[in-house]
Amino acid sequence: MTMNELKSILVTGGAGYIGSILTHKLVELGYNVRIIDSLIYGKDGISDLISKNSVELIEKDIRDEKTLNDAVKEIDCVIHLAAIVGDPLCKKIPIAAKQINEDATKKLVTISKEHGVKRFIFASTCSNYGSASNTVDENSPIQSLSLYSATKVNSENFILNAKNSSFEPCILRFATAHGLSPRMRFDLLLQEFLRDAILDKKIRIYGPNFWRPLAHVDDISNACIAVIKSPSDIISGEIYNVGHTRENYTKKMLAEIIQEFVPSTKIEIIESKKDLRTYKVSFDKIKNNLKFISKKLFEIVFLAFSPKSKRVV
Ligand SMILES: NC(=O)c1ccc[n+]([C@@H]2O[C@H](COP(=O)([O-])OP(=O)(O)OC[C@H]3O[C@@H](n4cnc5c(N)ncnc54)[C@H](O)[C@@H]3O)[C@@H](O)[C@H]2O)c1
């Protein structure tokens, strides 16, 4: 299958933090874009696209089966982003989290297959690696430490099992995103630290030596597009971590980098067993197979302006 055959794209959660960046890129590249989103966080991220009629918006909940049937009609490829995102929010609304992240995902896969959707790209997470002592890759064991991750892992398994010669699923496990989006999120690690440094002059770190990989929201969106454009044999039934191997940081490393910019920042270390996730991730598979390289590395876009920048650029 070639890229030319995949012209009509359904983006679920297309008004979200990643979705609003991705849908703009898809429109610029000339794809026909349909979005289904219940607009929990509003539609500011895509209002320009709506007013120019550049996308079709279905403002509905993905838990509704009839909505899904309508949404996948004449669609070549689904990029499934809609979810209750992150451990804290899933914990707050666990029933809705399971219904949206897992049950609706399974329904969407089945309905997509029935309607002849050719490719299905699923937004999963590197959180699935849980608490790992060595660098992990796509073959490493997964360890769901939260409901959020459990819903993602159960969905991944269902999606991969749905693979056949005419339905090509691909799982993307995103690193923790950073960067600007019209639907901004300040609950993501780097942005939360930056906000706290500027507003509170204090960063509180739970688990200072815990590792997290970062990826810019532009690069995450470009990775989704790389999967649309890639030949079947390298994406169908595959899992790819999305990020860059150089972009693994401990929370303490991130806080200290921010302190260079906002010198008045105090760092407070809090011993806690609240979130035991630590994962240092290899992103070699996506680099080698898809020739995909993240460009907006944190250390380049951010550290380049650092007072100590000579050490990195
Ligand atoms: N941002 C990250 O760091 C990150 C990391 C790993 C994986 N992911 C995954 O990427 C995807 C997008 O994340 P994001 O950061 O853009 O999150 P987001 O919360 O900004 O976007 C999610 C979108 O889904 C929509 N949505 C939620 N429930 C819905 C429902 N029932 N019906 C229709 N629409 C619904 C929301 O309105 C929102 O626009 C998610 O699947 C998330 O798990 C994100």
The ligand as an SDF file (V2000), in Angstrom:
LIG
                    3D

 44 48  0  0  0  0  0  0  0  0999 V2000
    0.6990   14.1120   25.6510 N   0  0  0  0  0  0  0  0  0  0  0  0
    1.5260   13.1220   26.0170 C   0  0  0  0  0  0  0  0  0  0  0  0
    2.5730   13.3270   26.6530 O   0  0  0  0  0  0  0  0  0  0  0  0
    1.1950   11.7050   25.6210 C   0  0  0  0  0  0  0  0  0  0  0  0
    2.1500   10.7090   25.9000 C   0  0  0  0  0  0  0  0  0  0  0  0
    1.8510    9.3990   25.5680 C   0  0  0  0  0  0  0  0  0  0  0  0
    0.6510    9.0960   24.9410 C   0  0  0  0  0  0  0  0  0  0  0  0
   -0.2490   10.0780   24.6990 N   0  0  0  0  0  0  0  0  0  0  0  0
   -1.5220    9.7190   24.0430 C   0  0  0  0  0  0  0  0  0  0  0  0
   -1.7530   10.6000   22.9470 O   0  0  0  0  0  0  0  0  0  0  0  0
   -3.1490   10.8380   22.8130 C   0  0  0  0  0  0  0  0  0  0  0  0
   -3.4230   12.3320   22.7590 C   0  0  0  0  0  0  0  0  0  0  0  0
   -2.9780   12.9230   23.9640 O   0  0  0  0  0  0  0  0  0  0  0  0
   -3.0730   14.5010   24.2130 P   0  0  0  0  0  0  0  0  0  0  0  0
   -1.8900   14.8820   25.0320 O   0  0  0  0  0  0  0  0  0  0  0  0
   -3.3140   15.2030   22.9290 O   0  0  0  0  0  0  0  0  0  0  0  0
   -4.3650   14.5750   25.1450 O   0  0  0  0  0  0  0  0  0  0  0  0
   -5.5820   15.6100   25.1850 P   0  0  0  0  0  0  0  0  0  0  0  0
   -6.3020   15.3320   26.4530 O   0  0  0  0  0  0  0  0  0  0  0  0
   -5.1140   16.9820   24.9270 O   0  0  0  0  0  0  0  0  0  0  0  0
   -6.4800   15.1540   23.9420 O   0  0  0  0  0  0  0  0  0  0  0  0
   -7.4320   14.1390   23.9980 C   0  0  0  0  0  0  0  0  0  0  0  0
   -8.6180   14.5630   23.1450 C   0  0  0  0  0  0  0  0  0  0  0  0
   -9.5620   13.4820   23.1660 O   0  0  0  0  0  0  0  0  0  0  0  0
  -10.8570   14.0390   23.3120 C   0  0  0  0  0  0  0  0  0  0  0  0
  -11.7270   13.0380   23.9660 N   0  0  0  0  0  0  0  0  0  0  0  0
  -11.5930   12.5290   25.2190 C   0  0  0  0  0  0  0  0  0  0  0  0
  -12.5870   11.6700   25.4610 N   0  0  0  0  0  0  0  0  0  0  0  0
  -13.3560   11.6330   24.3490 C   0  0  0  0  0  0  0  0  0  0  0  0
  -14.5400   10.9330   23.9900 C   0  0  0  0  0  0  0  0  0  0  0  0
  -15.1630   10.1050   24.8530 N   0  0  0  0  0  0  0  0  0  0  0  0
  -15.0520   11.1100   22.7460 N   0  0  0  0  0  0  0  0  0  0  0  0
  -14.4660   11.9600   21.8760 C   0  0  0  0  0  0  0  0  0  0  0  0
  -13.3530   12.6620   22.1610 N   0  0  0  0  0  0  0  0  0  0  0  0
  -12.7970   12.5020   23.3910 C   0  0  0  0  0  0  0  0  0  0  0  0
  -10.6760   15.2880   24.1810 C   0  0  0  0  0  0  0  0  0  0  0  0
  -11.7430   16.2010   24.0000 O   0  0  0  0  0  0  0  0  0  0  0  0
   -9.3260   15.8110   23.6770 C   0  0  0  0  0  0  0  0  0  0  0  0
   -9.5080   16.7520   22.6460 O   0  0  0  0  0  0  0  0  0  0  0  0
   -3.8200   10.1130   23.9730 C   0  0  0  0  0  0  0  0  0  0  0  0
   -4.3160    8.8750   23.5230 O   0  0  0  0  0  0  0  0  0  0  0  0
   -2.7010    9.8910   24.9620 C   0  0  0  0  0  0  0  0  0  0  0  0
   -2.9160    8.7670   25.7700 O   0  0  0  0  0  0  0  0  0  0  0  0
   -0.0070   11.3780   25.0150 C   0  0  0  0  0  0  0  0  0  0  0  0
  1  2  1  0
  2  3  2  0
  2  4  1  0
  4  5  1  0
  4 44  2  0
  5  6  2  0
  6  7  1  0
  7  8  2  0
  8  9  1  0
  8 44  1  0
  9 10  1  0
  9 42  1  0
 10 11  1  0
 11 12  1  0
 11 40  1  0
 12 13  1  0
 13 14  1  0
 14 15  2  0
 14 16  1  0
 14 17  1  0
 17 18  1  0
 18 19  2  0
 18 20  1  0
 18 21  1  0
 21 22  1  0
 22 23  1  0
 23 24  1  0
 23 38  1  0
 24 25  1  0
 25 26  1  0
 25 36  1  0
 26 27  1  0
 26 35  1  0
 27 28  2  0
 28 29  1  0
 29 30  1  0
 29 35  2  0
 30 31  1  0
 30 32  2  0
 32 33  1  0
 33 34  2  0
 34 35  1  0
 36 37  1  0
 36 38  1  0
 38 39  1  0
 40 41  1  0
 40 42  1  0
 42 43  1  0
M  CHG  2   8   1  16  -1
M  END
$$$$
